[in-house]
Protein backbone atom coordinates (compact mmCIF):
# COMPACT_ATOMS: atom_id res chain seq x y z
CA UNK A 1 0.00 0.00 0.00
CA UNK A 2 1.44 3.43 -0.90
CA UNK A 3 2.61 5.55 2.03
CA UNK A 4 3.36 9.24 1.49
CA UNK A 5 6.11 10.86 3.53
CA UNK A 6 6.06 14.63 3.85
CA UNK A 7 8.71 17.05 5.15
CA UNK A 8 8.28 16.89 8.93
CA UNK A 9 8.61 19.65 11.50
CA UNK A 10 12.37 19.63 12.13
CA UNK A 11 12.28 21.99 15.08
CA UNK A 12 10.56 25.06 16.45
CA UNK A 13 10.60 28.02 14.12
CA UNK A 14 11.70 26.06 11.02
CA UNK A 15 9.27 26.59 8.19
CA UNK A 16 11.27 25.21 5.26
CA UNK A 17 14.27 23.14 4.26
CA UNK A 18 16.37 22.60 1.15
CA UNK A 19 16.66 19.14 -0.39
CA UNK A 20 20.40 18.51 -0.54
CA UNK A 21 20.71 14.90 -1.60
CA UNK A 22 18.62 11.79 -2.10
CA UNK A 23 20.20 8.67 -0.63
CA UNK A 24 17.76 6.34 -2.42
CA UNK A 25 16.16 6.01 -5.85
CA UNK A 26 12.86 4.56 -7.13
CA UNK A 27 12.84 0.78 -6.82
CA UNK A 28 15.17 0.66 -3.80
CA UNK A 29 14.16 -1.38 -0.77
CA UNK A 30 14.44 0.46 2.55
CA UNK A 31 14.04 -0.51 6.19
CA UNK A 32 12.41 1.47 8.96
CA UNK A 33 14.50 4.51 10.01
CA UNK A 34 17.00 4.06 7.16
CA UNK A 35 18.36 7.44 6.04
CA UNK A 36 16.74 8.28 2.71
CA UNK A 37 17.58 11.97 2.21
CA UNK A 38 19.62 14.89 3.51
CA UNK A 39 18.07 18.33 3.90
CA UNK A 40 19.60 21.65 4.90
CA UNK A 41 17.90 23.79 7.51
CA UNK A 42 19.14 26.40 9.96
CA UNK A 43 22.69 25.78 8.73
CA UNK A 44 22.49 22.13 9.79
CA UNK A 45 22.34 19.07 7.56
CA UNK A 46 19.58 16.72 8.75
CA UNK A 47 19.08 13.13 7.65
CA UNK A 48 15.49 12.08 7.10
CA UNK A 49 14.69 8.48 8.07
CA UNK A 50 12.30 6.19 6.23
CA UNK A 51 8.96 6.22 8.08
CA UNK A 52 8.17 2.62 7.06
CA UNK A 53 9.93 -0.35 5.48
CA UNK A 54 9.15 -0.99 1.85
CA UNK A 55 9.99 -0.11 -1.75
CA UNK A 56 10.54 3.44 -3.01
CA UNK A 57 7.84 4.23 -5.57
CA UNK A 58 8.65 7.86 -6.37
CA UNK A 59 10.80 10.79 -5.28
CA UNK A 60 8.68 13.94 -5.30
CA UNK A 61 11.30 16.62 -4.57
CA UNK A 62 14.38 17.59 -6.54
CA UNK A 63 17.83 18.29 -5.17
CA UNK A 64 18.25 22.01 -4.56
CA UNK A 65 14.51 22.55 -4.07
CA UNK A 66 13.48 24.69 -1.08
CA UNK A 67 10.36 23.13 0.46
CA UNK A 68 7.94 24.25 3.17
CA UNK A 69 7.08 21.85 5.97
CA UNK A 70 4.44 19.41 4.76
CA UNK A 71 5.78 19.10 1.19
CA UNK A 72 5.43 15.59 -0.25
CA UNK A 73 8.89 14.05 -0.41
CA UNK A 74 8.60 10.38 -1.25
CA UNK A 75 6.06 7.60 -1.73
CA UNK A 76 6.87 4.15 -0.33
CA UNK A 77 5.04 0.85 -0.93
CA UNK A 78 4.95 -0.84 2.46
CA UNK A 79 3.89 -4.17 0.95
CA UNK A 80 0.47 -4.32 2.58
CA UNK A 81 -2.60 -5.08 0.49
CA UNK A 82 -5.33 -2.49 0.07
CA UNK A 83 -8.72 -3.74 1.14
CA UNK A 84 -12.19 -2.22 1.21
CA UNK A 85 -13.33 -1.18 4.63
CA UNK A 86 -16.72 -0.41 6.08
CA UNK A 87 -17.42 2.84 7.86
CA UNK A 88 -17.25 0.99 11.18
CA UNK A 89 -13.89 -0.51 10.28
CA UNK A 90 -12.62 2.90 9.25
CA UNK A 91 -13.62 4.38 12.59
CA UNK A 92 -12.06 1.45 14.45
CA UNK A 93 -8.78 1.87 12.57
CA UNK A 94 -8.76 5.61 13.23
CA UNK A 95 -9.21 4.96 16.95
CA UNK A 96 -6.38 2.43 16.94
CA UNK A 97 -4.09 4.86 15.12
CA UNK A 98 -4.95 7.65 17.54
CA UNK A 99 -4.13 5.37 20.48
CA UNK A 100 -0.71 4.73 18.94
CA UNK A 101 -0.08 8.46 18.45
CA UNK A 102 -0.11 8.03 14.65
CA UNK A 103 -2.03 9.86 11.93
CA UNK A 104 -0.68 7.75 9.13
CA UNK A 105 -3.94 6.55 7.55
CA UNK A 106 -7.18 8.15 6.51
CA UNK A 107 -10.10 6.72 4.55
CA UNK A 108 -11.33 8.21 1.31
CA UNK A 109 -14.43 7.19 -0.66
CA UNK A 110 -13.94 4.66 -3.48
CA UNK A 111 -17.41 4.09 -4.83
CA UNK A 112 -20.13 1.82 -3.55
CA UNK A 113 -17.76 -0.88 -2.33
CA UNK A 114 -16.46 1.20 0.60
CA UNK A 115 -13.29 3.10 1.30
CA UNK A 116 -9.68 2.75 0.18
CA UNK A 117 -6.78 3.51 2.54
CA UNK A 118 -4.43 6.25 1.40
CA UNK A 119 -1.52 7.40 3.54
CA UNK A 120 -1.27 11.19 3.84
CA UNK A 121 1.29 11.56 6.63
CA UNK A 122 3.44 9.20 8.61
CA UNK A 123 4.25 8.75 12.28
CA UNK A 124 4.45 4.96 12.68
CA UNK A 125 4.38 3.78 16.28
CA UNK A 126 5.71 7.05 17.61
CA UNK A 127 8.42 6.28 20.15
CA UNK A 128 9.79 9.62 21.31
CA UNK A 129 9.30 13.21 20.24
CA UNK A 130 12.64 14.20 18.62
CA UNK A 131 14.09 15.55 15.39
CA UNK A 132 15.94 13.20 12.99
CA UNK A 133 19.25 14.81 13.95
CA UNK A 134 18.64 14.03 17.62
CA UNK A 135 17.67 10.45 16.76
CA UNK A 136 20.92 10.07 14.82
CA UNK A 137 22.89 11.46 17.78
CA UNK A 138 21.18 8.91 20.05
CA UNK A 139 22.31 6.10 17.75
CA UNK A 140 25.88 7.47 17.72
CA UNK A 141 25.90 7.63 21.53
CA UNK A 142 24.41 4.13 21.83
CA UNK A 143 21.34 5.41 23.70
CA UNK A 144 17.75 4.20 23.56
CA UNK A 145 15.98 7.46 22.82
CA UNK A 146 12.68 6.05 24.07
CA UNK A 147 14.18 5.84 27.56
CA UNK A 148 15.31 9.49 27.63
CA UNK A 149 13.10 12.05 29.37
CA UNK A 150 12.85 15.08 27.08
CA UNK A 151 13.21 18.59 28.46
CA UNK A 152 11.86 20.36 25.35
CA UNK A 153 8.31 21.52 24.62
CA UNK A 154 5.75 18.69 24.88
CA UNK A 155 8.53 16.40 26.13
CA UNK A 156 10.65 16.73 22.99
CA UNK A 157 14.05 15.04 23.45
CA UNK A 158 16.86 17.53 22.82
CA UNK A 159 20.52 16.91 22.02
CA UNK A 160 21.48 18.22 25.47
CA UNK A 161 19.24 15.55 27.05
CA UNK A 162 21.21 12.86 25.21
CA UNK A 163 24.57 14.36 26.15
CA UNK A 164 23.48 14.58 29.78
CA UNK A 165 22.46 10.91 29.72
CA UNK A 166 25.74 9.89 28.11
CA UNK A 167 27.98 12.16 30.20
CA UNK A 168 30.48 10.47 32.54
CA UNK A 169 30.35 11.23 36.30
CA UNK A 170 31.50 14.73 37.16
CA UNK A 171 34.58 13.52 38.99
CA UNK A 172 35.95 11.76 35.94
CA UNK A 173 38.54 13.65 33.91
CA UNK A 174 37.45 14.48 30.37
CA UNK A 175 39.05 12.38 27.65
CA UNK A 176 42.04 13.91 25.84
CA UNK A 177 40.98 16.17 23.00
CA UNK A 178 42.76 18.43 20.63
CA UNK A 179 41.59 22.02 21.03
CA UNK A 180 41.41 23.85 17.74
CA UNK A 181 40.69 27.51 17.17
CA UNK A 182 36.91 27.53 16.54
CA UNK A 183 36.90 29.93 13.62
CA UNK A 184 39.02 29.67 10.56
CA UNK A 185 40.82 26.71 12.09
CA UNK A 186 40.39 24.53 9.03
CA UNK A 187 43.40 25.07 6.82
CA UNK A 188 42.40 27.02 3.72
CA UNK A 189 42.26 24.90 0.64
CA UNK A 190 45.16 25.64 -1.69
CA UNK A 191 44.14 27.05 -5.00
CA UNK A 192 44.38 24.42 -7.71
CA UNK A 193 47.46 24.72 -9.86
CA UNK A 194 46.44 26.05 -13.26
CA UNK A 195 49.16 25.64 -15.87
CA UNK A 196 49.59 28.46 -18.33
CA UNK A 197 48.39 27.65 -21.80
CA UNK A 198 51.24 27.29 -24.24
CA UNK A 199 51.01 28.71 -27.74
CA UNK A 200 48.84 26.47 -29.85
CA UNK A 201 47.19 24.79 -26.87
CA UNK A 202 43.46 25.14 -26.32
CA UNK A 203 42.45 26.92 -23.12
CA UNK A 204 39.68 25.61 -20.91
CA UNK A 205 36.30 27.33 -20.42
CA UNK A 206 36.52 30.96 -19.37
CA UNK A 207 34.11 30.46 -16.48
CA UNK A 208 32.32 27.79 -14.48
CA UNK A 209 28.85 28.08 -12.95
CA UNK A 210 27.91 26.26 -9.77
CA UNK A 211 24.47 26.16 -8.11
CA UNK A 212 24.13 28.33 -5.00
CA UNK A 213 22.92 25.64 -2.63
CA UNK A 214 23.07 24.30 0.89
CA UNK A 215 25.11 26.10 3.53
CA UNK A 216 26.48 28.66 1.07
CA UNK A 217 22.93 29.68 0.12
CA UNK A 218 22.00 30.10 3.79
CA UNK A 219 25.10 32.20 4.42
CA UNK A 220 24.30 34.40 1.41
CA UNK A 221 20.72 34.94 2.58
CA UNK A 222 21.82 35.82 6.13
CA UNK A 223 24.48 38.26 4.95
CA UNK A 224 22.05 40.06 2.66
CA UNK A 225 19.50 40.22 5.49
CA UNK A 226 22.15 41.61 7.86
CA UNK A 227 23.48 44.41 5.66
CA UNK A 228 20.06 45.45 4.32
CA UNK A 229 18.27 45.60 7.69
CA UNK A 230 21.00 46.57 10.21
CA UNK A 231 22.98 49.85 10.07
CA UNK A 232 26.43 48.71 11.20
CA UNK A 233 29.40 50.56 12.67
CA UNK A 234 32.83 48.99 13.29
CA UNK A 235 35.46 50.01 15.87
CA UNK A 236 39.05 48.75 15.76
CA UNK A 237 41.22 48.59 18.91
CA UNK A 238 44.43 46.89 20.08
CA UNK A 239 45.02 45.08 23.37
CA UNK A 240 48.45 44.82 25.00
CA UNK A 241 48.23 41.10 25.79
CA UNK A 242 51.40 40.43 27.82
CA UNK A 243 49.49 39.50 30.99
CA UNK A 244 47.02 37.36 29.04
CA UNK A 245 49.84 35.48 27.32
CA UNK A 246 51.61 34.93 30.66
CA UNK A 247 48.41 33.70 32.38
CA UNK A 248 47.65 31.21 29.63
CA UNK A 249 51.26 30.00 29.65
CA UNK A 250 51.12 29.43 33.41
CA UNK A 251 47.98 27.27 33.08
CA UNK A 252 48.98 25.16 30.08
CA UNK A 253 50.46 22.30 32.09
CA UNK A 254 47.44 22.12 34.41
CA UNK A 255 45.13 22.02 31.40
CA UNK A 256 47.21 19.34 29.69
CA UNK A 257 47.07 17.25 32.86
CA UNK A 258 43.29 17.17 32.37
CA UNK A 259 43.61 16.27 28.72
CA UNK A 260 43.06 19.75 27.31
CA UNK A 261 45.08 22.24 25.33
CA UNK A 262 44.17 25.77 26.27
CA UNK A 263 43.70 28.54 23.70
CA UNK A 264 43.14 32.26 24.37
CA UNK A 265 39.47 32.11 23.41
CA UNK A 266 38.09 30.85 26.78
CA UNK A 267 39.72 33.83 28.53
CA UNK A 268 38.26 36.22 25.95
CA UNK A 269 34.80 34.70 26.44
CA UNK A 270 34.91 35.12 30.23
CA UNK A 271 36.05 38.74 29.87
CA UNK A 272 33.35 39.28 27.24
CA UNK A 273 30.58 38.01 29.51
CA UNK A 274 31.66 40.48 32.22
CA UNK A 275 31.50 43.35 29.72
CA UNK A 276 28.10 42.20 28.42
CA UNK A 277 26.74 42.25 31.97
CA UNK A 278 27.99 45.81 32.38
CA UNK A 279 26.43 46.97 29.09
CA UNK A 280 23.10 45.13 28.52
CA UNK A 281 22.41 46.87 25.18
CA UNK A 282 25.32 44.95 23.66
CA UNK A 283 23.59 41.66 24.55
CA UNK A 284 20.26 42.69 23.09
CA UNK A 285 18.25 42.88 19.90
CA UNK A 286 15.44 44.89 18.35
CA UNK A 287 12.06 43.24 17.86
CA UNK A 288 10.93 45.00 14.68
CA UNK A 289 7.41 43.56 14.85
CA UNK A 290 6.65 45.02 18.31
CA UNK A 291 9.11 47.94 18.15
CA UNK A 292 10.77 46.83 21.38
CA UNK A 293 14.34 46.51 22.60
CA UNK A 294 14.87 43.01 23.99
CA UNK A 295 17.58 42.87 26.70
CA UNK A 296 18.73 39.27 27.10
CA UNK A 297 19.67 37.99 30.55
CA UNK A 298 21.41 34.84 29.34
CA UNK A 299 24.78 34.68 27.62
CA UNK A 300 24.85 32.29 24.68
CA UNK A 301 27.98 32.96 22.63
CA UNK A 302 28.03 31.99 18.96
CA UNK A 303 31.45 30.91 17.67
CA UNK A 304 31.96 31.28 13.92
CA UNK A 305 33.57 28.02 12.77
CA UNK A 306 35.08 27.33 9.37
CA UNK A 307 33.96 24.24 7.44
CA UNK A 308 34.76 23.19 3.86
CA UNK A 309 31.33 24.52 2.82
CA UNK A 310 31.46 27.85 4.69
CA UNK A 311 31.03 29.28 8.18
CA UNK A 312 28.81 27.67 10.78
CA UNK A 313 28.02 29.36 14.10
CA UNK A 314 27.65 26.74 16.86
CA UNK A 315 26.51 28.20 20.17
CA UNK A 316 28.21 27.99 23.55
CA UNK A 317 25.15 28.09 25.79
CA UNK A 318 25.29 29.70 29.24
CA UNK A 319 28.92 30.74 28.91
CA UNK A 320 28.63 32.62 32.21
CA UNK A 321 28.10 29.33 34.08
CA UNK A 322 31.17 27.52 32.72
CA UNK A 323 34.76 27.45 33.94
CA UNK A 324 37.71 28.23 31.69
CA UNK A 325 38.42 24.53 31.15
CA UNK A 326 34.77 23.67 30.57
CA UNK A 327 34.62 26.37 27.90
CA UNK A 328 37.80 25.01 26.29
CA UNK A 329 36.41 21.48 26.14
CA UNK A 330 33.04 22.60 24.77
CA UNK A 331 34.62 24.85 22.15
CA UNK A 332 36.68 21.95 20.88
CA UNK A 333 33.66 19.65 20.73
CA UNK A 334 31.53 22.21 18.90
CA UNK A 335 34.28 23.07 16.43
CA UNK A 336 34.92 19.41 15.59
CA UNK A 337 31.21 18.63 15.24
CA UNK A 338 30.77 21.71 13.06
CA UNK A 339 33.55 20.73 10.67
CA UNK A 340 32.08 17.22 10.41
CA UNK A 341 28.54 18.63 9.98
CA UNK A 342 27.27 16.68 12.99
CA UNK A 343 25.85 19.57 15.00
CA UNK A 344 22.30 19.22 16.27
CA UNK A 345 19.86 22.01 15.42
CA UNK A 346 19.68 23.30 18.99
CA UNK A 347 23.47 23.69 18.96
CA UNK A 348 23.12 26.27 16.16
CA UNK A 349 20.39 28.37 17.74
CA UNK A 350 19.86 30.90 20.44
CA UNK A 351 23.09 32.90 20.32
CA UNK A 352 22.91 36.36 21.89
CA UNK A 353 26.36 37.52 20.74
CA UNK A 354 28.90 36.14 18.24
CA UNK A 355 32.70 35.91 18.11
CA UNK A 356 34.64 35.34 14.90
CA UNK A 357 38.33 34.47 15.16
CA UNK A 358 39.93 35.42 11.85
CA UNK A 359 43.31 35.59 13.61
CA UNK A 360 43.67 31.82 13.35
CA UNK A 361 43.94 32.30 9.59
CA UNK A 362 46.52 35.08 10.02
CA UNK A 363 44.14 38.05 9.91
CA UNK A 364 44.64 41.26 11.87
CA UNK A 365 41.70 43.66 11.49
CA UNK A 366 38.41 43.06 9.66
CA UNK A 367 34.83 44.38 9.58
CA UNK A 368 32.72 41.40 10.67
CA UNK A 369 29.00 41.38 9.78
CA UNK A 370 26.40 41.05 12.52
CA UNK A 371 24.47 37.80 12.84
CA UNK A 372 20.78 38.79 12.30
CA UNK A 373 18.93 38.77 15.62
CA UNK A 374 21.91 40.11 17.57
CA UNK A 375 23.22 43.59 18.31
CA UNK A 376 26.96 43.12 17.78
CA UNK A 377 29.83 40.83 16.82
CA UNK A 378 33.43 40.66 18.06
CA UNK A 379 36.29 39.84 15.69
CA UNK A 380 39.63 38.59 17.02
CA UNK A 381 42.86 39.01 15.08
CA UNK A 382 46.12 37.17 15.52
CA UNK A 383 48.20 37.86 18.64
CA UNK A 384 51.67 38.88 17.45
CA UNK A 385 54.54 41.04 18.66
CA UNK A 386 54.29 44.63 17.48
CA UNK A 387 55.82 47.98 18.47
CA UNK A 388 54.20 49.38 21.63
CA UNK A 389 54.96 52.59 23.51
CA UNK A 390 55.87 51.93 27.16
CA UNK A 391 56.80 55.06 29.17
CA UNK A 392 58.16 56.89 26.13
CA UNK A 393 59.99 53.78 24.95
CA UNK A 394 59.02 51.60 22.03
CA UNK A 395 59.12 47.92 22.93
CA UNK A 396 57.93 44.74 21.21
CA UNK A 397 54.78 43.51 22.96
CA UNK A 398 52.19 40.83 22.09
CA UNK A 399 49.20 42.70 20.66
CA UNK A 400 45.67 41.35 20.24
CA UNK A 401 43.71 43.26 17.55
CA UNK A 402 39.95 43.45 18.08
CA UNK A 403 37.24 44.46 15.61
CA UNK A 404 33.80 45.25 17.04
CA UNK A 405 30.76 45.75 14.79
CA UNK A 406 27.55 47.07 16.38
CA UNK A 407 23.94 47.74 15.40
CA UNK A 408 23.92 51.55 15.27
CA UNK A 409 20.19 51.62 16.06
CA UNK A 410 21.01 50.32 19.55
CA UNK A 411 24.67 51.12 20.11
CA UNK A 412 26.20 54.54 19.56
CA UNK A 413 29.92 54.99 19.04
CA UNK A 414 30.40 56.24 22.60
CA UNK A 415 28.70 53.16 24.09
CA UNK A 416 30.72 50.88 21.79
CA UNK A 417 33.99 52.39 23.02
CA UNK A 418 32.97 52.21 26.69
CA UNK A 419 32.17 48.53 26.19
CA UNK A 420 35.50 47.97 24.45
CA UNK A 421 37.41 49.79 27.18
CA UNK A 422 35.85 47.49 29.78
CA UNK A 423 36.75 44.44 27.70
CA UNK A 424 40.29 45.73 27.13
CA UNK A 425 40.80 46.33 30.87
CA UNK A 426 39.92 42.70 31.65
CA UNK A 427 42.13 41.31 28.88
CA UNK A 428 45.12 43.50 29.80
CA UNK A 429 44.69 42.54 33.46
CA UNK A 430 43.06 39.09 33.24
CA UNK A 431 43.09 38.66 37.01
CA UNK A 432 40.01 40.92 36.92
CA UNK A 433 38.18 38.02 35.30
CA UNK A 434 38.45 36.18 38.63
CA UNK A 435 36.32 38.80 40.41
CA UNK A 436 33.08 37.47 38.88
CA UNK A 437 34.20 33.90 38.18
CA UNK A 438 31.55 31.22 38.62
N, C-alpha and C positions, 0 to 999 in steps of 0.2 A: 504494500500500500504506500502511495507517495506521501512523504513527510516534508513539509516546507520549513526551512530554517531561515529565520530573519535576523538581521543585525540586532543583537541584544543591547540592553543598557549596560555599558561598560564601566559606569561609575557616575556619581552625582555630577551634574553640570555638563556632561558630555552629550552633545546632540548629534554628532556626526563622526564618521571615521573614513579614512581613505583605504581602499583595498590595495595592499602592497603586493601580495603574492598568493596565488593558489598553490596549495601543496598536494592537490588531487586533481583528477580530470574525470570527465564522464566515463562511466564503465568501471571505475575503481571500486574495490570493496573496502569498506572502512569499518572499524570497530568503535564502540562507544567511547567517547572522550578522545579519540584520535585527533591530532591537530590537522585541520583541513585548510586553514587559511591564516595569513598574517595581515593584520590591519594596523594602521598608524592612527593614534589618537593622543592628544595632549603630550606630544613628543615621545610617547612610548609605543613600542611595537608590541602588539597583543596577539597571541595565538588564539584562534577560535576552535573549540573542540567540536567533534561530531556529536550531535544531540542523540543520535540513535545509531545502531549498527545496521549496515545495509549496503546497497549499491548506489553510487552517484548517478543520478539521472541527468541533471543539468546544472550548470553553473550560471547564475543569473546576474552576476556583477563582473565587470571587467577590471583588470589591474589598472590602477591610477584613478579609478572612479571614486569620487567623494560621495558618501551615502549617509542619509539621515538614519537615525535609529528606527528600526522597523522595516528597513528595505529587505526585500527577498534576496537571499544570497544563494541558496543551493536547495535542490530537491533531491531527496534520498528515498529509495525504495527499501522499506524495512523488511520486505519479504512476507508480510502478512497478507492474507487474502481479504479483499473487500467483500462485504456481505450486507444484504439488506437488513434493515433494523426497524422494528416497530417504534412508535412514539414512546412506549413504555421503556423499551430497551435503550432508546436514546437517552431518556431521562436518567435511567439507572447508570449508564456509562458516564454521563456528566457528573453524577453524584460521586461515583468512584474516583473520577479524575480529580474532582475538587478535594476529596479526602486525601489524595496523594500530593496535593499542592501543584497539580499540573493543569495546564489549559491547552493540552496538545491537540485535542480532537473536538470537532464540532460537527453536527449533522446538517446536511443541506438536502432539500427535496430532490428526488430523482424519479418523479412520475408516480404512478399509482402503486408501484411495488414497494414504496417506503423510501428510506433515506440512504444516502451513500456517505461514508466517512471521508472527510477531507481534512488533512492537517493544515492548520493555519499558523500555529506557533508551537514551539517545543520547549518543554521543561520536564523531561522524563524523570520520574521518581526523584524529585528535588531533594538533594542531600543537605546542602548548606548554602546559605546566601553568600556568594563571593564572585568576583570577576574572574575571567579566564586566567589573567596574569597571576592572581593570588592562588588559584588552583595549581598552576604550574609550579609556583614557588613551594607549595605544600609538597608536591611530588619530589622536588629537588631536595627538600629538607627531610624527606622520609616521614612526613606527618600524615595522619588520617584527618583530613579537614573536617569531617563530620563530627569529630570529637573535640574540636576547638570552639570555645565560646567566643562569639564575635562581639566586638566592642563598637562596631559601626551602627548606623541607623538601621532599625528593624532587625538587629542582630547580625548584620553583614560582617563576615570575617575579613579583617584587614591584614595587610602584610605585616604590620607591627604585632598583631596577635600571634602570627606564626613564628616570628622571630623571638617573641617572648616565650613561647612554648618550647622553642628549640634552644634557647639560650642556656649556657652552662651555669652552674651556681656562681654567685657573685664572687666568692672567694677564689675561684679558679682564675689563673692568669690567662689572658687572651692568647690565642695561638699566634705564632710569629707571622707578621704580615709585612709586606713592603709598602711603605707610605710613599705615594707619588703625589706630586703637585696636582691639585684637582682641576686646574684649568690650563689647557695648552700643554698638558704633560705628554700627550701622545706625540712622538716625534713627527715633524712635518714630513709628508711624503715628498721624496725628491722628484723634481720635474723630470719627466721622461727625456732621455737623450734623443734629440732630433738631429740626425745628420744633415748637413747642408747638401742641397741638390747640386750635383756636378753638371757641368755643361752637357746637354744632350739627354740628361735623365729627366723623367717625368716627375713632377712634384705631386704630392698628395693633395687631397681636397683642401680648399682654403679655409673651411670652417666645419665644425661638427655641432650638431644640435642634439641636446639631451633633454628628456622630459623633466620638468620641475615637479618632483614628486617627493613623497615621504617627509623625512625630517627637514630636508632643505626647503620644501614648500612651507612647512610650518614656521620655520625661522623667517622666511621671507615675509609671510603674512604678519608675524609679530613685529618685525622691524618696521614695516610700513605703518602698522597701527600705532607704534610708539612715536615715530617722528611726525606723524600727521595729527596726533591728538594731544601730545604732551610737549609744551614749550620747554626746552632743556638748556641748562647752563652748566658749564664744566669749569671746575677750579683745579689747578695743578699745584701741588706742594711737595716739599722734600722733607724727609725725616732723618735726623742724624741717629743711626741705628746701632751705635757702639754698644749701649747697654743691652739692647735686645739680642744682639749677636752673642754677647758674653753670657746672658742668661740661658739662651738656648744651648750654647756649648756646655754649660755647667750641668745641664739636665740630660744630655744625650746618653750618657752611660746608664742612668737610672731608667730612661725610657727603653733602651736596648735590653736591659735586664728583664723587662716585661714584654719583650718581643715586638717593640715598636721603634720605628725611626721617626724622629720628631722634626717637622718642618716649622717654618715661621708662622704659617697660617693659623694654627690654633691660638697663638698669642694675639694675633691681629683680631681674631673673632672675639676673644674675651674683652679686648680693649674696645672693640666696636660696640659690643652690647652695652658696656658702661656709657659710651657716648650716646647711644640710642635712647637709653633711659633718661639721660639729661636733656635730650632734645626730642620730644615725642613726635614733632612734625616730620622728622626724618623717617620715622617708622610708621608711616601713615599712608593714606591714599585718599583720592577724591571719588566719591560716589556721584557720578554725573547724573544718574537717574533721579536721585533725591536731593541733589545739590547739597551734600553734606561732606564734611571732613571726617574721615574715619581714623581715629587714633588707635593703633593696635597695641595691646598689652602683652602680647607674646612675641617671642623673638625667634622666628624661623628664617634661617639664613640660606639663601640659594647660592650654590657654588657652580659657576659656569665651568663645564667640563668638556674638553675636546674629545670627539669621537671621529672615526673615519668619515662619517656622514655629515658632521657639523657639531655645533655646540648643544649640549644638553645642560639643564640646570637642576640637578638633584638638590633636595632640600634637607638641611641639617635642622631638624625640628628641636625646639626648646633648647637652643644653644646656651641660654643663661643657666640651665640646670646641669650642664655637663662640665666635667673637669677638663684640664688641658689634654690629658692622655685619652680620655673618652672621646673628645673631639677629634684627636689625631686618628684613632682607630676607626671612627665612623666616617671621617673624610676619605680614608683609604678604601673602605668598603663601598661607599657611594661612587667614588671615582672608578673603581674597577668594574662595578656593576653597570655604570653608565657606558663605559667603553665597550662592554660586552652586550649592551642593549638588554640587560636583564633587570632593569629597575621596574618596580611596581608603580602603578599610577599614583598612589598616594605619596610616593617618594619624590614625585615631580610637581607636587601641588603645595599651595599654602604659604609660599615664601613671602616674607614681609620686607625683605631687603636682600640685595644680591651683591656678591663679590665676584669679580673676574680677575684672574691672575695671569696677565699677559707677560709678566716677568719671566715665567718659566720657559717661554719661547724666546727670551732675550730682549723683550720690549722694555721701554723706559716710560714714556708718557703716551697716553692715548685719550680718546674721547668716547668712553663707553656709552652705550645706548640703554636707557631705562627699560627694565622689564615691565610691560603693561600691567597695571594693578599695583605698582609700587611707586614710591616717591623719589627714590634715588638709587644709585649704584656706585660701588667703590671699585676702582681699578688699581691693581698692585703691579708696579714695575719690578725690575730685577734689582736686588740689593748688590751694589758694587762700590768699590772705593772711588771717591771723587774728591776734588779739592773742596775744603770746608774751612771757613774762617773761624779760628779759635783765639780769642784775645789778641786780635790784630795780627795773628799768624795764620798762614795758610797751611793746613795739614791734610793728609789723606785720611778720610773717614768713610766707613760704610754708610751709604746713603740709600734709603728706601723711597723711591718716587711714588706718589699717590695721585690718582686722578679721581675726581668726585663729580659725578653728573647728577643734577637735581631737577625736579619738577618745579619750574619757576612760578607756577600758580600757587604752590605751597611754601616754597623755600626761596627766600630772597638771598642775594649774595652775602649780606652781612650775617644771616643765620648760618649759611653754608660754611663761612669761615670760622664762626664761633664753634660749630660742630667739629670742624677739622682741627682747630687748635686744641680742643679737648682730647681728640683722638691722638694727635701728635704728642701731647703731654704724657699720655699713658704709654705710648710706644717708645718715647725717649727715656722714660723712667718706668720700666715695666713693673717695678715693685708696686706701683700704684694699682695695678690690676688685682693685687692680693687684697686690697681694702674691701672689695665687694665680692670676693671669690665665694662660690657656693659649691 
